[in-house]
Amino acid sequence: AAAADMEVNTPAIAAVKNSMQTRHSQLAPFYASGAIGLTKDGFIAVKDANAVPLAQRGGLTGLVKAENADRANLYKEIAQANGHPEWQAEIQSTFAGRWIDKAQSGWWVQGAGGWTQK
């Protein structure tokens, strides 16, 4: 069986990656503070809203929502670019593992047993 090319690139994939990269500088302080973490299913989630000043919570919610929309789109576009839209869940699972592996020390990640600090 063929394996998905995770590095495949199309204009749509490049646009999603660029959007995510631009947003990362806004998300980084929230990862560092423990307000958000990487989920085991390849998304991000607000882990501790109390780590964020009330005035910033709405903005954080919007950032998380936009990031997760981009991530879902990335998985879909990579599956389509490989000519196998049915591979989306497998690609998502692979990326979930990669992102957790690449998470910086101190960031929160979700495993089978719940949240742990890396």
N, C-alpha and C positions, 0 to 999 in steps of 0.2 A: 504494500500500500504506500502511496506517495505521502510525503509529509508536507505540511503547509510551509510556504516560503514566508517566514515572519518578517523578512526585510524587504518584501515586495514594496514598490513605491509607485503610486499613481498621483495625479494632481489632487485628487480628493484626499488621499492619505497624507500627502505633504501638507495640505491645508489644515487638516485636523491636528497633525503633529505640531505645526506652527502655532496654532491656537492654544494647545496645551502648554507648549514651551513658554509662550508669552504669559500665560496665567500662573505658571509655576512660581515666579518670583512673588506673586501675591499670596500663594498658598504656603510657601516655605515657612514663614513665621508661625503659622497655625499648626503645621506638622511639628515644629520645634517645641511649641508650648504644650503639645498634647491635646489640643482642641480637636484635631482631626487625625485620622489614621487611615491606613490602607486595609481594605477588607479582603477576605480570602477569596472573594468572587471577582476581583479585578476592578473594584471601584474604590471610592473614598467615602468616608462617613464622618459626620460630626460625632466625636467620641465624648467630648466634655465641653458642652456649651458654656459652662461656668468659667472656663479658662479664657473666655472672650468677653471683653466689656460689652454690656448690653447694646450700646450704640453701634457696635460692629457686627452683631449677630446676624442681622438681616443681610448684610453684605457677604458674610461668610456662607450663609445658606445659598445665596445666589452663585457664589464661586463653586461650591460643591456641586450644585445642580448643573452648572455649565460644564464642569470637569467630567462629571459622570455621563452627560450627554455626549461629549467628545469621545470618551472612552468607549461607549457603546457603539458609536459611529465608527471608530477605529477598528474594532473587532469585526464589524459588518463589512467594512470596506476591504480589509485584508482577506476575509473569506471570499468576497466577490472577486477580488483581483486574482486569487488563486483558482477561480473558476469553480469553487465549491462553497456556495453560501451555507450549506449544511454543516460546514466546519466551524461556524461562528463560536459555538460553545467551547469547543476544544481550543481554539485560538484564544478565547477569553481566559480560559483556565491557565494556559501557558503564560500569558501576560501577567496574570495575577501572581504567579510564582516568581516571575522575573522582577516585578516591581517590589515585591516583599524582599527578595534577595538584595536588590539594589538600594533599599531604604537606608537612610543614614542612621547612625547610632543615635539612640534617644527617641526615634520616631516610634509610634505605636503601630503595630501590625496585628491583624486578626488571624488566628489559626483555628484549628479544630476545637481547641479548648477555650477560645475566647481571645480577648485582647492581651498582648504582651508588649513590653517595651523592648525595642531592639538594642 
